[in-house]
Amino acid sequence: MNMNGIINMLIRIASNRMLNWGIRRMNAPKPGEKQTPQQRSRERAARESVKRARQAARITRRLR
């Protein structure tokens, strides 16, 4: 791999990390801010889906 490829790879990795950091930061709740009912229901649904995914993973591990 030449220098151009190495530099492109490093820049791509750094830009992806910064982009992901910015997206996570924008979506994070602000300190001291109350949750709206939509946010609460969305988080509840996310917790339920994580719970179902973990349960499915447990079941598939038992079947092996």
C-alpha positions in Angstrom: 0.0 0.0 0.0 1.4 3.4 -0.9 1.3 6.5 1.2 -1.8 7.9 -0.5 -3.7 4.7 0.5 -2.5 4.9 4.1 -3.4 8.5 4.4 -6.8 8.0 2.9 -7.5 5.1 5.3 -6.5 7.1 8.4 -8.5 10.1 7.3 -11.6 7.9 6.6 -11.3 6.2 10.1 -10.9 9.6 11.8 -13.8 11.2 10.0 -16.1 8.2 10.7 -15.3 8.4 14.4 -15.9 12.1 14.6 -19.1 11.8 12.7 -20.3 9.0 15.0 -19.3 11.0 18.0 -21.3 14.0 16.8 -24.4 12.0 16.0 -24.3 10.4 19.5 -23.8 13.8 21.1 -26.7 15.3 19.2 -29.0 12.5 20.3 -28.0 12.4 23.9 -30.4 13.9 26.4 -29.5 17.4 27.7 -28.7 17.6 31.4 -31.7 18.5 33.5 -34.2 18.1 30.6 -37.5 16.3 31.1 -38.3 13.5 28.7 -41.3 13.8 26.4 -43.8 11.0 26.3 -42.6 10.0 22.8 -39.0 9.7 24.0 -40.2 7.6 27.0 -42.2 5.3 24.9 -39.4 5.0 22.3 -36.9 4.1 25.1 -39.3 1.6 26.6 -39.8 -0.1 23.2 -36.0 -0.2 22.7 -35.6 -1.9 26.1 -38.2 -4.4 25.2 -36.6 -5.2 21.9 -33.2 -5.7 23.6 -34.8 -8.0 26.1 -36.4 -10.1 23.3 -33.1 -10.2 21.4 -31.2 -11.4 24.5 -33.9 -14.0 25.1 -33.6 -15.2 21.5 -29.8 -15.4 21.8 -30.1 -17.5 25.0 -32.6 -19.9 23.3 -30.4 -20.3 20.2 -27.3 -21.0 22.4 -29.3 -23.8 24.2 -30.3 -25.3 20.9 -26.7 -25.8 19.7 
